[in-house]
């Protein structure tokens, strides 16, 4: 019972401890679609399968050396840190975004990504 309660409390919480709103996160994700999509690679890698994936590890995407050498597995905490300042978090990344500076915006975006990438209709295995 305690595990279920703890899991329920953690759903929608980013690595910085701010509770995320996936609906609002979808609006924030609209800023990412110039370079990213859920199911296909664009300028940036696809986001389906993001959580639990090692950074720079998709074999069919050409990452920067900096991203490929990053020893990080994407989860709420690592995404929060990365999205706060991508160019600082991964020196040498080719990602051109300055990031998402507001903690609430990052929490919302991460909640959306968690929700949509676990949706089999959006991201079939």
Phi and psi in degrees as GROMACS dihedral restraints (atoms count N, CA, C in turn):
[ dihedral_restraints ]
;  ai    aj    ak    al  type     phi  dphi    fc
    3     4     5     6     1   -62.9    20    10
    4     5     6     7     1   -36.8    20    10
    6     7     8     9     1   -63.6    20    10
    7     8     9    10     1   -42.1    20    10
    9    10    11    12     1   -63.3    20    10
   10    11    12    13     1   -42.6    20    10
   12    13    14    15     1   -65.3    20    10
   13    14    15    16     1   -44.6    20    10
   15    16    17    18     1   -62.1    20    10
   16    17    18    19     1   -44.0    20    10
   18    19    20    21     1   -61.4    20    10
   19    20    21    22     1   -41.6    20    10
   21    22    23    24     1   -63.3    20    10
   22    23    24    25     1   -37.3    20    10
   24    25    26    27     1   -69.1    20    10
   25    26    27    28     1   -31.1    20    10
   27    28    29    30     1   -82.3    20    10
   28    29    30    31     1   -19.6    20    10
   30    31    32    33     1   -63.3    20    10
   31    32    33    34     1   128.0    20    10
   33    34    35    36     1    80.8    20    10
   34    35    36    37     1    13.8    20    10
   36    37    38    39     1  -108.9    20    10
   37    38    39    40     1   127.1    20    10
   39    40    41    42     1   -79.5    20    10
   40    41    42    43     1   178.0    20    10
   42    43    44    45     1   -62.8    20    10
   43    44    45    46     1   -21.4    20    10
   45    46    47    48     1   -92.2    20    10
   46    47    48    49     1     2.9    20    10
   48    49    50    51     1    88.3    20    10
   49    50    51    52     1     2.7    20    10
   51    52    53    54     1   -88.9    20    10
   52    53    54    55     1   132.1    20    10
   54    55    56    57     1   -72.3    20    10
   55    56    57    58     1   131.1    20    10
   57    58    59    60     1   -98.1    20    10
   58    59    60    61     1   148.9    20    10
   60    61    62    63     1  -111.3    20    10
   61    62    63    64     1   105.7    20    10
   63    64    65    66     1   -61.1    20    10
   64    65    66    67     1   -34.3    20    10
   66    67    68    69     1   -63.0    20    10
   67    68    69    70     1   -46.4    20    10
   69    70    71    72     1   -67.9    20    10
   70    71    72    73     1   -34.2    20    10
   72    73    74    75     1   -61.7    20    10
   73    74    75    76     1   -32.5    20    10
   75    76    77    78     1   -62.4    20    10
   76    77    78    79     1   -39.6    20    10
   78    79    80    81     1   -64.9    20    10
   79    80    81    82     1   -39.8    20    10
   81    82    83    84     1   -68.1    20    10
   82    83    84    85     1   -36.9    20    10
   84    85    86    87     1   -61.4    20    10
   85    86    87    88     1   -25.4    20    10
   87    88    89    90     1   -57.5    20    10
   88    89    90    91     1   -25.4    20    10
   90    91    92    93     1   -75.6    20    10
   91    92    93    94     1   -17.0    20    10
   93    94    95    96     1   -91.7    20    10
   94    95    96    97     1   -18.8    20    10
   96    97    98    99     1   -71.9    20    10
   97    98    99   100     1    -7.4    20    10
   99   100   101   102     1   -67.2    20    10
  100   101   102   103     1   -27.7    20    10
  102   103   104   105     1  -121.5    20    10
  103   104   105   106     1   -19.2    20    10
  105   106   107   108     1  -128.0    20    10
  106   107   108   109     1   152.1    20    10
  108   109   110   111     1  -138.2    20    10
  109   110   111   112     1   165.6    20    10
  111   112   113   114     1   -70.9    20    10
  112   113   114   115     1   -51.8    20    10
  114   115   116   117     1  -101.1    20    10
  115   116   117   118     1   -12.5    20    10
  117   118   119   120     1  -133.5    20    10
  118   119   120   121     1   154.6    20    10
  120   121   122   123     1   -78.0    20    10
  121   122   123   124     1   139.2    20    10
  123   124   125   126     1  -120.6    20    10
  124   125   126   127     1  -131.2    20    10
  126   127   128   129     1   -64.5    20    10
  127   128   129   130     1   -37.4    20    10
  129   130   131   132     1  -108.1    20    10
  130   131   132   133     1   166.4    20    10
  132   133   134   135     1   -70.8    20    10
  133   134   135   136     1   157.7    20    10
  135   136   137   138     1   -64.6    20    10
  136   137   138   139     1   156.6    20    10
  138   139   140   141     1   -99.1    20    10
  139   140   141   142     1   -17.2    20    10
  141   142   143   144     1   -58.9    20    10
  142   143   144   145     1   134.1    20    10
  144   145   146   147     1    81.0    20    10
  145   146   147   148     1    11.8    20    10
  147   148   149   150     1   -63.1    20    10
  148   149   150   151     1   -48.3    20    10
  150   151   152   153     1   -71.2    20    10
  151   152   153   154     1   125.9    20    10
  153   154   155   156     1    90.2    20    10
  154   155   156   157     1    -2.9    20    10
  156   157   158   159     1   -90.6    20    10
  157   158   159   160     1   139.7    20    10
  159   160   161   162     1   -71.7    20    10
  160   161   162   163     1   138.5    20    10
  162   163   164   165     1   -58.4    20    10
  163   164   165   166     1   138.3    20    10
  165   166   167   168     1    68.6    20    10
  166   167   168   169     1    27.1    20    10
  168   169   170   171     1  -110.4    20    10
  169   170   171   172     1    -4.6    20    10
  171   172   173   174     1   -71.3    20    10
  172   173   174   175     1   123.2    20    10
  174   175   176   177     1   -68.6    20    10
  175   176   177   178     1   -21.1    20    10
  177   178   179   180     1  -102.6    20    10
  178   179   180   181     1    21.8    20    10
  180   181   182   183     1  -129.9    20    10
  181   182   183   184     1   139.0    20    10
  183   184   185   186     1   -92.5    20    10
  184   185   186   187     1    99.3    20    10
  186   187   188   189     1   -86.8    20    10
  187   188   189   190     1   162.5    20    10
  189   190   191   192     1   -70.0    20    10
  190   191   192   193     1   156.9    20    10
  192   193   194   195     1   -57.8    20    10
  193   194   195   196     1   -38.7    20    10
  195   196   197   198     1   -60.6    20    10
  196   197   198   199     1   -43.7    20    10
  198   199   200   201     1   -70.5    20    10
  199   200   201   202     1   -38.3    20    10
  201   202   203   204     1   -67.7    20    10
  202   203   204   205     1   -28.8    20    10
  204   205   206   207     1   -89.8    20    10
  205   206   207   208     1    -5.0    20    10
  207   208   209   210     1   -69.8    20    10
  208   209   210   211     1   126.6    20    10
  210   211   212   213     1   -96.6    20    10
  211   212   213   214     1    74.2    20    10
  213   214   215   216     1  -138.5    20    10
  214   215   216   217     1   140.2    20    10
  216   217   218   219     1  -108.0    20    10
  217   218   219   220     1   130.9    20    10
  219   220   221   222     1   -73.5    20    10
  220   221   222   223     1   124.0    20    10
  222   223   224   225     1  -146.4    20    10
  223   224   225   226     1  -173.8    20    10
  225   226   227   228     1   -58.1    20    10
  226   227   228   229     1   -42.4    20    10
  228   229   230   231     1   -68.4    20    10
  229   230   231   232     1   -50.1    20    10
  231   232   233   234     1   -67.9    20    10
  232   233   234   235     1   -36.1    20    10
  234   235   236   237     1   -65.3    20    10
  235   236   237   238     1   -40.1    20    10
  237   238   239   240     1   -60.7    20    10
  238   239   240   241     1   -45.7    20    10
  240   241   242   243     1   -64.4    20    10
  241   242   243   244     1   -44.3    20    10
  243   244   245   246     1   -65.2    20    10
  244   245   246   247     1   -48.8    20    10
  246   247   248   249     1   -66.6    20    10
  247   248   249   250     1   -23.2    20    10
  249   250   251   252     1   -64.5    20    10
  250   251   252   253     1   -36.1    20    10
  252   253   254   255     1  -164.2    20    10
  253   254   255   256     1    77.0    20    10
  255   256   257   258     1   -55.6    20    10
  256   257   258   259     1   -39.4    20    10
  258   259   260   261     1   -70.2    20    10
  259   260   261   262     1   -24.6    20    10
  261   262   263   264     1   -86.8    20    10
  262   263   264   265     1   -42.5    20    10
  264   265   266   267     1   -63.3    20    10
  265   266   267   268     1   -38.8    20    10
  267   268   269   270     1  -126.9    20    10
  268   269   270   271     1    84.2    20    10
  270   271   272   273     1   -61.5    20    10
  271   272   273   274     1   123.4    20    10
  273   274   275   276     1    99.1    20    10
  274   275   276   277     1     1.9    20    10
  276   277   278   279     1   -66.1    20    10
  277   278   279   280     1   152.1    20    10
  279   280   281   282     1   -92.4    20    10
  280   281   282   283     1    -1.0    20    10
  282   283   284   285     1   -67.3    20    10
  283   284   285   286     1   123.8    20    10
  285   286   287   288     1   -87.8    20    10
  286   287   288   289     1    -5.2    20    10
  288   289   290   291     1   -74.9    20    10
  289   290   291   292     1   142.1    20    10
  291   292   293   294     1   -80.1    20    10
  292   293   294   295     1    -7.8    20    10
  294   295   296   297     1   104.7    20    10
  295   296   297   298     1  -165.2    20    10
  297   298   299   300     1  -122.8    20    10
  298   299   300   301     1    94.6    20    10
  300   301   302   303     1   -69.1    20    10
  301   302   303   304     1   -29.3    20    10
  303   304   305   306     1   -84.1    20    10
  304   305   306   307     1   126.0    20    10
  306   307   308   309     1   -54.8    20    10
  307   308   309   310     1   -40.1    20    10
  309   310   311   312     1   -66.2    20    10
  310   311   312   313     1   -39.9    20    10
  312   313   314   315     1   -63.3    20    10
  313   314   315   316     1   -41.5    20    10
  315   316   317   318     1   -64.2    20    10
  316   317   318   319     1   -43.7    20    10
  318   319   320   321     1   -60.8    20    10
  319   320   321   322     1   -41.6    20    10
  321   322   323   324     1   -66.1    20    10
  322   323   324   325     1   -44.2    20    10
  324   325   326   327     1   -62.9    20    10
  325   326   327   328     1   -44.0    20    10
  327   328   329   330     1   -65.4    20    10
  328   329   330   331     1   -39.6    20    10
  330   331   332   333     1   -61.8    20    10
  331   332   333   334     1   -41.7    20    10
  333   334   335   336     1   -63.7    20    10
  334   335   336   337     1   -47.7    20    10
  336   337   338   339     1   -61.0    20    10
  337   338   339   340     1   -40.9    20    10
  339   340   341   342     1   -61.1    20    10
  340   341   342   343     1   -45.6    20    10
  342   343   344   345     1   -67.3    20    10
  343   344   345   346     1   -51.1    20    10
  345   346   347   348     1   -71.6    20    10
  346   347   348   349     1   -35.1    20    10
  348   349   350   351     1   -77.5    20    10
  349   350   351   352     1   -11.7    20    10
  351   352   353   354     1   -96.9    20    10
  352   353   354   355     1    -0.8    20    10
  354   355   356   357     1   -85.9    20    10
  355   356   357   358     1   112.4    20    10
  357   358   359   360     1   -61.2    20    10
  358   359   360   361     1   -26.0    20    10
  360   361   362   363     1   -69.7    20    10
  361   362   363   364     1   -31.7    20    10
  363   364   365   366     1   -88.4    20    10
  364   365   366   367     1   -37.7    20    10
  366   367   368   369     1  -135.4    20    10
  367   368   369   370     1    79.3    20    10
  369   370   371   372     1   -67.4    20    10
  370   371   372   373     1   139.0    20    10
